[in-house]
C-alpha cells in the first residue's frame, strides 16, 4: 500500500518514495531539555511515532533509521544550570531522562538514534568553517553569521520572500549583520556559560546549525523525511535548509520531504507560562494512562490544530475502555490466543487511512467501529467462535500499529488494585447484578455508590455484563 504525505515544501500531498528502500531515513526535531515537556511537545513525538511504525511495517524494522535529536545546550538550559549552580549536563541529563520516560508512557517507540547536540560540536564547527570558506558565512563582532543573500532559494519552505523578512526585522538589535535576516551560526559564550574552542574563539553554536550537523553526521544528506512542529518551519527549518545545502555545495539536497504537525491549544487558548495554563505530560500521566493521552493526541489530523480539553481526555478514556472491554470479552472466549498470531494483517481501513497522510482520526474511527462490530457479531453468533482468535489478532496488530492496546487487559482496568480489593469489588458487582436482575434498582444504586466510595467505576456493557476499573 502506497504512502502519501503532505509535503510542506511542495504545498500538497505527494507519493512518498525513499531514496533507498533499504535505508529509509527520518529526522524529527526533538526536545530542548531544560524542564518538563508539555502536552504540545508530546504531539510531534506521538505523530511521528505513528509514521515510524508505518514505515517499519512497509520497509522493515531494520531498514528505517529514525533520528530524534536532543538539544542539550541552550540559553534556557544554561539559565536553569546557573540557578541550581550545576553544570548544564546535570540539567540536560535529568530532563532528557524524564522526557524519554514520559514519551515511553505515551507508547512512543525509542528512535533508532538520539543524537545530542553537545556530542556534535566538532561537526558543527567543521560545517561553519566550510560555510565561511565558500562565502556563505562571515564573522562580525565575534559572531559567525549566515549570509542569507548567498542562498537564492531562502524562504521557499515558509513561502516568505527575503524582502518581507528584511522589512519585518528589528534592525536596531542586529546592527552588526549585513542583512537583518542573517542568522547566527556561532557566538561567543558569556561568563559562566558553556564554551568550546573554535577558530573564532571560545563560544557555542547557534540553534539552527545543530540539527544540520547532526543530520549530516548521523543520517547523511538528503534525509528522506524531516519532521517537526509547524512553529519550526520558520526560521528553524528554513535556516537548516540554507546552511545544509550550502555546506554540501547543493550536491545532494537537504530533505526530500517535509512534514509538520499543527499547533495545540488548551481550552481554546495558546499554552503559555505567563498565562499559567501549561499542561505538563508528567502531571497528566498521574491522572490517566498514557494510552488515553496518545489517543487524544491522535484524535485530530496531525496537520490540523488540536484543542486540548478535559472532555477530549474523558472521551478518549471511554473509547479505550470499550475497546479493552471488548478485547477482554473476546479473549475469554478464546483464552489460548497468544502473541504468535501477531503476524496478522492490520485492519485494511486503518491501514488505508494512515497511508493517506496519517489520517489518524479516520483510522481511530475505523478501529473503534471494527472492534464494536466484532463484539456484536460474536454475541449475535454472526462470527463463529473458532474465528475469534483471528479477530483478536487483527485487533491487537492494528492496535500495535496505532501504538495502543499495549497494556494487559486486567491491568488496564484494575490498575494497582490488590487481591483483597479486587475480591471485594467482584463480590459487589455480582450482588449488583443480582439486584438488577430482581429489578431492585434501589439496592443496585446503593451498591454502585459503595463501589464509588472505593474509587471504582462500574462499566456496564452490552447485554447487562459489567466490568470495572479504578478511577485515576
N, C-alpha and C positions, 0 to 999 in steps of 0.2 A: 504494500500500500504506500503510495507516494505522499511524502510530507510537503505541505505548502505552508509557508510562513510569510508574514507581512514584513518586508524589508524596509526599514526606516529610510535608507538612502534612496531606494527606488520608488518610494512613496506608494507601495502597493504589494499585493500578495503575489509571491513567486514560488516556483518549484525549487525545493532545496536539493542541490546536487553537490556532495562533498568533493573537494579537490582529489582526495584519495580515500575511497571507501574502506580501505584497510587501516586508516588512521584519521578518524573524524575528530576535529578539534573544536572545543567550545570554551570560551573565556567569558567570565562574568565578574564584574567589579564587586568585590566583597566588602566586608565591614572595616571601618576605622575604629580600632579597639581602644576606646578611652572610657566607655561607660556601657551600660546595658543596652541591648538592642530594643528598639520599639517595634510595634506591630508593622509599621511601614517598612522597616528594614527587613522584616521577615518575608514580605511579599515577593521580591525577586528571588530569594533563596528557595521558596516553595515553587514558584512558577518555573524556574529553570531546572529545578529538580525533576519536575514532570517531563520537561524536554529531555533531560539527561536519560531518564528511564525509557522514553520513547525512542531515542537514538540508539540506546543499548539494545533494545528489542530488535530494531531494524538492522543494525550493523554488527552487533555482538558486543559483549561486555568488555572485552579486551581491546576492541578496535576504537572505542570512543574515549578520548582524553579530555577530561573536563578540569579546567583550572579555575579556581575561585581564590583571588588573592586576599591577603590580609595587610591592610595599611597599618604598620606599627611604628611609623614616625610621622608626626603631625603636630600642629600648633596645640590642638586640644589635648593630645596625649602629653605633650611637654608641660602644659599648664597643670594637668592633673598630677603629674610626677612631681612638679615643683611644690604643689600644695601638700603632698604627702612626704616630701623630702626623700624621694626614692628615684632610682634610675627609670627611664622610660620603659625599659624592658619589663619591669615589675608590673606596671600598669597594663602594658600590652599583653603580656602573658596571662594575667588574671582575667581580662575581659575577652581575650581570644578563647580561653577555655570555657568561659560562661556562654559565649556565643555558640560555640560548637555543641555544647550540651543542650542549649535551648533549641537549636535547629534540629538536632537529633530527635528531640522530643516531638517536634513537628513532623517527623518522618522523613526529614531531608537526608538523603544519602551523603556519605562523605565523598567530596570530589576526588578525582584521581590525583590532583595536585593542589596544594595550598601554599603557593609561594608567598614569602614575606618580603616586604619592601626592603627592610634593613639587610637582608641577605643578598640583595641585588644592587647595592650601591655602586660597586665597581662597574657593573654593566651599564648603569645609568651614566656614570662619568664617561665611559667609553662612547656611549651614544651621543652625549653632549659634545665631546671633543670632535666627533665626526660631523655633527651639525655645524659647529664653528668653522671647521676646515672647508666645508662645502658652501659656506656663505649663507647658511640658513639661521645662524645664531650669532649674537655679538655680546660683548662684555660692556656693562655700563654701571659705574658706581658699585662694583663688587658683585652685581647680579649678572647671570648669563641669561639672556632673553632670546626667545624665538622670534624671528622676523617674519610675521605672517604675510608680508608682501612678497616674500620669496616663494610662496606656495599659492599659485593662482586658483587652485580648487578649494581654498579655505572657505568654509561656510556652506559647502554642498550638503553636508549631513543635516544641519539645522535649518537650511533654507534662508540663512541670513547673509546679506551682502556685506562686504568689508566696509563699505561706505556707511551703512546703517550702524554697524558695530562701532565704528570710529565716532560717529555723531552722538551715540549714546554713552560714550565713555566719559569718565571724570578725569580730565586732563591734569587737574591740579595735583592728583596723588600719583601720577605716573610721568612726571616731567622728564625723567631720565630715559624714557623709552623713545624710540624712533617713531613709533605709532602707538596710540592708546590701546590697540588690540593686541599688541605683542604680549607674550606671557612668559612667566619665569620658569626656567629650567633648573637653575641653581642659585642659591642665595647664601650670603654669609650667616652663620649662626650667631644668635645673640648670646650674651653671657649666661651660662647655665644650661643652654640648650645643647642637644647632641650635635656633634660635628664630625665630619670626615675630611681627611686631607684630599685636596684636589688641585688641579693646575691653576685654579683661581683663588686658592687659599682655603682655610678650613670653613666648611659650610655644610649645607644639607640640600637634598633635592627638592624641587618643586613637586607638587602633587601629580601633575599630568604625566611627567616623564616616567614615573614609577611603573604604571601599567604597561607602557610601550616596551620598557626594558624587560619586564617580566614576561611579556608575551614572546618577545624575540628569543629570550633565553630558554623558556620552558616549552614553547609550542612552535615557534618559528613563524615567519610571515609567509603568506597570509593565514590568519586563523579562519576557520570555516564560519563560525558564528561568534559574534561578540554581542553580549547582552548586558543589560543593566536597567536602572530606573529611568523614566522619562526625563527626570531632572538632570541626568548626566549627559544628555545629548549635546547641550552647550553649557559651559565651554569644554567640559572634560573630554568627551569623545571626539569633539571637533578638533581639539588640540592633540589628542592621541594620534589621529589620522595624519595631521600635518607633520608632526615630528617623526612618526614612524615611517611614513612614506619617504620623507626627505632623508632620513638617516640611512634607509636602504636604497636611496637613489631611485625610488619608484620602480624598482625592478620587479617586485613580486606583488605589490599592493599590500594592504594592511588587514582588512577583514572582508570576507566575501559576502557576508550577510550581517545585518544589524537588527537586533530585536530589543524593544524597550517596553517595560511594563508601566502602566498608568499610576497615577497618584492614589494615595489612600487618605481619606478624611475620617475624622472621629465625630460621629453625630453631626455630620454636615459641616464641620469646621476643620480647617487645617490644623494638624497637630503642632503644638508649639510649647516649648518650656515656659515661655513668658505667659502663656495663657493657662499653664498648669494642666493641660489636657493630653500629656504624652502617656500613652499606654504601653508599658513595658511587657515584652513577651515573658520575661522571667516571672513577673507578677501574675500574668494571665494564666500561666501553666499551673498556678496554685489553685485556680478556680475550676478549670476544666481540663480534660485530657487534651494532649497535643493534637490528636486527630480532629477534634472539633474545631480547633483554630485553623488547621490546614483546610478542612472542608469549607469553612467560611471564607478563607482567602481565595479558594478556587471557585467560589460561587459566582464571581463576575469574570468576564473575559479579561485576560491579563492586560490588554491594551486600554481597557476602559477604566474610568475612575471607580473606586470601591469605597462606599461609605460604611464604616465600621460602627455597628450598633449592638446594643445588648440583645435586641430582638434577633438580629442575624446570628449571633452566637447561640442563642437558645434554639432557634430553628435548626441550626446545624447539628446541635446535640440531639434533638428529637429525631432528625433524619437518620443519624448514625445509630441511635438506639434501635430504631425499627429495622435497620439493615442487620445489626448484630443479633437482634432477637430472631429475625428470620434465619440467620445462619445457625443459631443455636437450635431452632426448631428442626431445620433440615439435618443438622449433624446428629440429632437424637434419633432420626430415622435411619441414618447410616453412620453409626459411630466408628466404623472401620476405615472411614475416609482418612487418608494421610497425605502428607506433602508430596508423596510420589506422583500425585495427579497434577502437580503444579506446572507440568509441561503442556497443559491445555491451552487453547487459544482464548484470548480475552474476548469480551462481548464485541461483536462487529461494529455496532453503532457507536460504542465508546471509542473504539479504535479509529473509526472514521472521523469522529468529532475532534479527537486530539490531533489527527493528521491534517485537519483543516485549521491551521494556525492556532493550535492549542485551545480549541473551543471547550474549555472545561465546564462552563455552565451546562452546555448541551450534553457533555459526557456524563456529568453527575446526574442529570435528569434521566438519561438512558439507563444508567446503572441502577438508580433507585427504582425505576419502573420495572426493570428486569427482575430485580430481587423480589419485589412485591408480586409480580406475576408468577414467578416460580413458586412462591409460597402458596398463593391462592390455587394454582393449578395442582399442586400436590394435595392440598386439602380437599379439592374437588375431584381428586383422582384422575385429573387430566394428564398427569405425568406419572408414569409407573414408578414405583418405589425403587426398582432396580436402576433407574436412571438418575436417582437423586445424587449419587456420587459425582456424576458428570456435571450436574448443575452446580454443586458445591465447588468443584474445581474451577469452573468458569467464573463464579463469583469471587473466589479467593484470588485467582490470577488477575482478574480485572481490578480488584482492589489493590493488588500489589502494583499494577501499572499506575494507578492514581495515588499510591502511597498511603492507602488506608487499609483497614482490617488487618493491621499488623499486631493487634493485641489479642490475647486469649479471650474467648467469649466471656467466661466466668469472671476473669479479672476485669474486663470492661465494665460489667455490671456491679460486681461486688467489691471491687477495689481492695481495700485493706481490711475488709470485714473478717474478724476471726471466726473460728468454728462455732463458738457459743452464740455470737450474734447471728450468724447465718442460720443456725438451727432455730433460733427464736423467731427470726423473720419468716422462715419457711413454714413454721407452725402457724404463725399469724395469718399468712397468706392462704394456707389451707383452710383455716377457720373462716376467713372472709369468704372464700369460695363457697363453703357450705352455707353461710348466711345468705349469700346472693342466690344460691340455688333454692333456698327456702323462701326467698323474697323478703327476708328480714333486712330491709335496707338500713334501718337504724343501727343494727348491730354491725352491718358491713361498713357503714360510715364510721362507727366507733373504732373498729379495728384499723381502718385506714388512718384515722387520727393517731392511734397508738403507734402505727408504723412511722408516721410522720415525725412523732416525737423521738423516734430512734434515728432520725435523719435518713429515712428510707423513702424512696419514691416508688410507688407501685405503677407498673406499666401494663395496662390492660390491653391484651392483644385480640386478634380476630377469634371469634368463637368463644370468648369469655376467658381464655387462658391468660394468666397474669405472670409477669416476671417482675424483677425489682432491681434497683441499683441504689447505691449510696449517693446521696447528694454531695456536691462539691463542698 
